[in-house]
Amino acid sequence: MATAMGKRLDGKTIVITGASSGIGRSTALEFARTSPKNLKLVLTARRIDKVKELAEDIKKEVGDGVKVHPVKLDVSKADEIRSFVDNLPKEFQDIDVLVNNAGMVKGVDKAGDIKEEDVNVMFDTNVTGLINMTQAVLKVMKKRGESGQGDIINIGSIAGREPYPGGSIYCASKAAVRSFTDAMRKELIATRIRIIVIDPGQVETEFSLVRFGGDKEKADAVYRGVTALTGDDIAETIVFCAGRPENVVIADMLVFPNHQAAATVMHRRS
């Protein structure tokens, strides 16, 4: 028997960026499990092989009720986003929900020593890419109904609220996401387009492995002595927000694991 949330998501078309791993992958699975009878998922990532594997996993788990369209997309490339909607099959173009999940962090250098390429890739992905995806999909959402309708869910970070040493560029990029989201919510107040931001605290994904350039020992040390959030934990909050009644907006959500109280306040077991 379908849940109320599953019924509200029934028939919707959902786009998830950065769906090849971590939060994005978990979110795709959670949407499919919540509304398995009639759903369309557009799953994007740079690693198309991983997204195709995910599409197969979804089909094996929930059957043919969830239609999945994998797309190779690098959100840091504006030209790829420009043609994104038009290149989708017609049945996937009427997008109801956009989950702007794609993001990345590079390095732990402090101001004065930060590599130019690290600055560029973080802003091109976390900020410009998110804005470009939003603008492309908003064109679709604004045409729906009398005043427009849809959900844009931006995945921010506690780093956007509380900057910390060694993370100045990543923190600045996530602060930009927060400001863009807040301004957009006010700009779209006369529509039925819901604007949502979810800020996770510490989540154990490939995030730290990328930050430390593939150094697994350093990445593992980040999570030693703690029980971090998982991609599944954040996926549940994303689907919850998208599955609220249309008059309800979960505008702003901060999600911590229970060992964390702030960006730099954590308790580690000895």
Steps between C-alpha positions, in 0.01 A plus 500: 500500500643837395582756767360854484846623403527236230166608355609865493814406305312270263545592134772759559820551301805554718849614396792419730849633428808323631308171508796265451582458870439622854197717570391511136496123459317453830245764403415326174442173683292668772270669247456169317418312821255768615301516175579179309190480280522814287811718507754637254860557608760691300834410656803707401870473574838517332543124548228367270597137567416542868165660420411218261585249774272692736218488243535121488503478880177701519332279241604184685370633831169666409416379149384690193281757675798735536634616163866605519685711244878520564681809367872573481523856631777711649321792665819707492464514118243768412459378143392154621229652720383733225378208291407272791119533502460503121711185469279304741240263352163679486354286777772622741491874415214606728716520813325523838796478740864604462747376761819705461731253670817510286782660694861454594786613721870510415787541741548649845731788410469829684468846345818599320580142402172391337547358151323694226369181341342397833322835528369474145374142517319555831323816386427367150339187651348614830379845399492569127392145417220507755378839375510391136306179574245697698445751222463227239238311702318812622399569139305172512349555844386855427285377210304257718149608602395860548802617699758223476556195717785273608769441760864607494702334775854630543750296701711745697719432802564608856813649339278764340390615846825463695828550310801310633879516445617304198158512341467865401417442133264208558331694782467808278346291222239352734427844647431614144254212459321608816474864386384402151238267646365757746477772233331264253238397757403865538502561124264207440261566789208568260541156341444145627867416453647389831862592574676281756853476636633208703830547683662173614764483767760225481403233244719203415516477119777534237512869600814479716674264258467767229607775739824316582579410140422130541701453823279241672691512829439873539137462389436218749651707783222758456243243616706320764332490840164630376182369342448737210181545301461285191370582155182313597442734795503808278302325225214446746488873578501590129210268419315619810524863382384414147215290637335768716152627411528780244421773755794394721856618436790360701696812414820438695632183666821436696582133559772386742619162622459486876874545569499841329377836633662739250736493204803463726339370822504121508546225755725212400508171685846408620 
